Amino acid sequence: MITRKGQATKEHIVETAATLMGQFGVAGTSADDVRKAAGVSGSQLAHYFGSKQALVRAVISHQSESEAVVVHPMLRPLDSMVALHAWADAAVENVDHDSGYGACTLAMLAGSVSPGDEQTRVELCSAFTRLQLLLRDGLSAMRDRGDLRSDADLDELSMVLLTALQGGTLLGQTMKTSTPMRSAMNAALRYVESFAA
């Protein structure tokens, strides 16, 4: 059982690793870099994370929770077009805030996974699925209320929104502009709106 102080140390290590991986990528961030930046010993790092892959998986989990806040701003359901537009605006603002650089995102982490690292790939898939389900829940409420037509494919619509978020994030970080995010979100929202009842 981990103590409160131990949990705080572990979280500090993960947050430090996420920051470094956002700046230098997974490959450009060594365990020693994380240890030094977090101000912890090698034995502490090894105690909480037996390998770099375990640390990367912890960062994925951390980022999944952070991105869920973007998907689900202030824990409000995304169950109306007004809420979806506000969510899209927040996503664009996040890319603007990060100047398209330095944020450790699921999209960035996905591009850094080694093809042979199946456990990390599965963890990323789970994170993406959790985000998609948050979006799907809101769309389901819209359809149940009659805001969306009964033939609206909620799995497809939620995947389109998730793809706009992740693709817009990746291109925004690469190009250092929020234009890709804005374009992707606008197209995704127009597609959802095409199913309005």
C-alpha positions in Angstrom: 0.0 0.0 0.0 1.4 3.4 -1.0 1.5 6.2 1.5 0.1 9.7 0.8 3.6 11.0 0.5 4.6 8.2 -1.8 1.5 8.8 -4.0 2.5 12.5 -4.2 6.0 11.6 -5.2 4.7 9.1 -7.8 2.4 11.8 -9.3 5.2 14.3 -9.3 7.4 11.9 -11.3 4.6 11.3 -13.8 3.9 15.0 -14.2 7.6 15.7 -14.7 7.9 12.9 -17.2 4.8 14.2 -19.1 6.4 17.7 -19.3 9.7 16.3 -20.5 8.1 14.0 -23.0 6.0 16.9 -24.3 9.2 18.9 -24.9 11.6 16.2 -26.1 9.4 13.2 -27.1 9.4 9.8 -25.6 12.6 8.8 -27.3 14.3 12.0 -26.3 13.5 11.6 -22.6 15.5 9.2 -20.6 14.7 7.8 -17.1 17.7 9.7 -15.9 16.3 12.9 -17.3 13.1 12.3 -15.4 14.9 11.4 -12.2 17.0 14.6 -12.3 14.1 16.9 -13.2 11.8 15.4 -10.6 14.5 15.6 -8.0 14.2 11.9 -7.0 16.6 9.1 -6.6 17.1 6.3 -9.0 15.8 3.8 -6.4 12.6 5.9 -6.0 12.1 5.9 -9.8 12.7 2.2 -10.0 10.4 1.6 -7.0 7.4 3.3 -8.7 8.2 2.4 -12.3 10.2 -0.7 -13.0 10.9 0.3 -16.6 10.7 3.3 -19.0 7.7 1.5 -20.6 5.9 1.5 -17.2 6.6 5.2 -16.8 5.3 5.9 -20.4 2.1 3.9 -19.5 1.7 6.0 -16.4 2.0 9.2 -18.5 -0.6 7.8 -20.9 -3.0 7.3 -18.0 -2.3 10.8 -16.6 -2.8 12.4 -20.0 -6.0 10.4 -20.6 -7.4 12.0 -17.5 -6.2 15.4 -18.5 -7.7 15.1 -22.0 -10.9 13.9 -20.5 -11.2 17.3 -18.9 -10.9 18.9 -22.3 -13.5 16.5 -23.7 -15.7 16.9 -20.7 -15.0 20.6 -19.7 -15.8 21.2 -16.1 -17.4 17.8 -16.0 -20.4 19.1 -18.0 -22.0 16.7 -20.4 -21.4 17.3 -24.1 -25.1 16.7 -24.9 -26.0 19.7 -27.1 -24.6 21.5 -30.1 -23.9 24.5 -27.9 -21.8 22.3 -25.5 -20.0 20.6 -28.5 -19.1 24.0 -30.0 -17.8 25.2 -26.6 -15.7 22.0 -26.3 -14.3 22.6 -29.8 -13.5 26.2 -28.9 -11.7 25.0 -25.7 -9.7 22.5 -27.8 -8.6 25.2 -30.2 -7.7 27.4 -27.3 -5.6 24.7 -25.7 -3.5 24.4 -28.9 -3.2 28.2 -29.0 -2.1 28.2 -25.4 0.5 25.6 -26.0 1.7 27.5 -29.1 1.4 24.1 -30.8 4.5 22.9 -29.0 5.5 21.2 -25.8 2.3 19.6 -24.7 2.4 15.9 -23.9 -0.8 14.6 -25.6 -2.1 11.1 -26.4 -1.7 11.9 -30.1 2.0 12.6 -29.5 2.5 9.6 -27.3 0.7 7.4 -29.9 3.3 8.4 -32.5 6.1 7.5 -30.1 5.1 3.9 -29.3 7.4 1.2 -30.5 5.7 -1.2 -32.8 6.7 -4.1 -30.5 5.3 -2.5 -27.3 1.9 -4.1 -27.3 1.1 -3.3 -23.7 1.6 0.4 -24.3 -0.5 0.3 -27.5 -3.3 -1.4 -25.6 -3.1 1.3 -22.9 -3.4 4.0 -25.6 -6.3 2.2 -27.2 -8.1 2.1 -23.8 -7.4 5.9 -23.3 -8.8 6.7 -26.7 -11.9 4.5 -26.1 -12.6 6.2 -22.8 -12.5 9.6 -24.6 -14.8 8.3 -27.4 -17.3 7.0 -24.8 -17.5 10.4 -23.2 -18.4 11.9 -26.5 -20.8 9.1 -27.4 -22.7 9.6 -24.1 -23.4 13.2 -25.0 -24.5 12.3 -28.5 -26.7 9.6 -27.1 -28.5 12.1 -24.9 -29.0 14.4 -27.9 -30.5 11.5 -30.0 -32.7 10.4 -27.1 -34.0 14.0 -26.7 -34.7 14.2 -30.4 -32.0 16.7 -31.2 -30.3 14.1 -33.6 -32.1 11.9 -36.0 -32.7 8.3 -35.0 -30.4 7.1 -37.9 -27.4 9.0 -36.4 -24.6 6.4 -35.9 -23.3 7.4 -32.5 -20.1 5.3 -32.8 -19.2 7.0 -36.1 -20.0 10.5 -34.9 -18.1 10.1 -31.7 -15.1 8.7 -33.6 -15.2 11.6 -36.0 -15.1 14.1 -33.1 -12.3 12.1 -31.4 -10.3 12.0 -34.6 -10.8 15.7 -35.1 -9.5 16.3 -31.6 -6.5 14.0 -31.9 -5.6 14.8 -35.5 -6.0 18.5 -34.9 -3.8 18.3 -31.8 -1.1 16.4 -33.6 -1.0 18.7 -36.7 -1.3 21.7 -34.5 1.7 20.7 -32.5 3.7 19.8 -35.6 2.8 23.0 -37.5 2.7 25.2 -34.4 -0.7 26.7 -35.2 -4.3 26.0 -34.1 -5.5 26.2 -37.8 -5.6 22.4 -38.2 -7.6 22.0 -35.0 -10.0 24.7 -35.9 -10.5 23.2 -39.4 -10.9 19.6 -38.1 -13.4 20.7 -35.4 -15.5 22.8 -37.7 -15.7 19.9 -40.2 -16.6 17.4 -37.5 -19.3 19.7 -36.0 -20.8 20.3 -39.4 -21.0 16.5 -39.9 -22.7 16.1 -36.5 -25.1 18.9 -37.4 -26.0 17.2 -40.6 -27.9 14.6 -38.4 -30.0 17.3 -36.7 -33.6 16.3 -36.3 
